[in-house]
Amino acid sequence: QVQLQESGPGLVKPSQTLSLTCTVSGGSITTSHFYWSWIRQPPGKGREWMGAIAYDGDTYYSESLKSRISISRDTSKNQFSLQLHAVTHEDTAVYYCAYTSGRGQGTQVTVSS
């Protein structure tokens, strides 16, 4: 069974970079035709798909975030990561890593000085 676990700082200052890592167990991030996503849910709002990295390393980003977002992977550690630059209070949310059949438990990230 594939399991995902998010990790990273819970507090980021405005204008800085938010960095999160998703560790995948029970399956490989290079398995054909699997896509690994980042999703977030701000307080009181719906979930927002942010972007994804495919099994072959190709990346896909939300139009609204593509100027600030970067998703990468470390196949030796079976991890993929999110960087969101120039954050504002609007980026405060619960961040999830996910794939087709499941997601992690989520991690709260607050943007505050």
C-alpha positions, -999 to 999 in steps of 0.1 A, spaced: 0 0 0 14 34 -10 17 59 18 26 96 15 40 118 43 45 156 41 73 173 60 86 208 63 83 240 83 49 250 96 57 287 97 71 308 68 76 345 67 60 367 40 82 370 8 101 339 17 100 304 1 78 277 13 95 243 10 78 209 16 88 174 9 67 143 4 82 109 13 66 80 -6 66 45 8 52 12 -5 57 23 -42 81 40 -65 77 76 -78 91 64 -111 64 38 -116 50 43 -151 20 65 -156 19 77 -119 16 114 -112 25 130 -79 7 161 -70 7 190 -45 -28 202 -34 -36 228 -8 -67 240 11 -68 275 26 -89 280 57 -126 282 47 -119 275 11 -119 245 -13 -89 224 -23 -66 238 -50 -45 217 -72 -10 233 -74 10 211 -97 24 177 -103 55 157 -113 51 127 -135 68 93 -133 92 105 -160 101 138 -143 79 160 -164 62 188 -144 28 204 -146 18 236 -128 -14 255 -121 -16 286 -143 -23 308 -113 9 296 -95 33 288 -123 54 320 -119 61 310 -82 61 272 -80 86 245 -86 82 208 -81 112 185 -81 121 149 -71 148 128 -56 144 93 -69 172 80 -47 151 89 -16 117 83 -33 106 119 -25 92 148 -43 93 184 -32 74 217 -35 89 251 -35 65 281 -35 84 315 -38 74 349 -26 46 337 -2 20 359 12 -7 354 39 -29 341 11 -7 310 9 -16 299 44 -32 265 40 -31 228 47 -8 213 21 -12 178 8 9 155 -14 -12 131 -34 -13 106 -62 -42 90 -81 -53 67 -53 -46 86 -21 -29 115 -3 -9 123 28 -25 135 60 -16 171 52 6 196 69 -4 231 81 17 260 68 11 294 81 26 325 65 32 351 91 58 375 103 
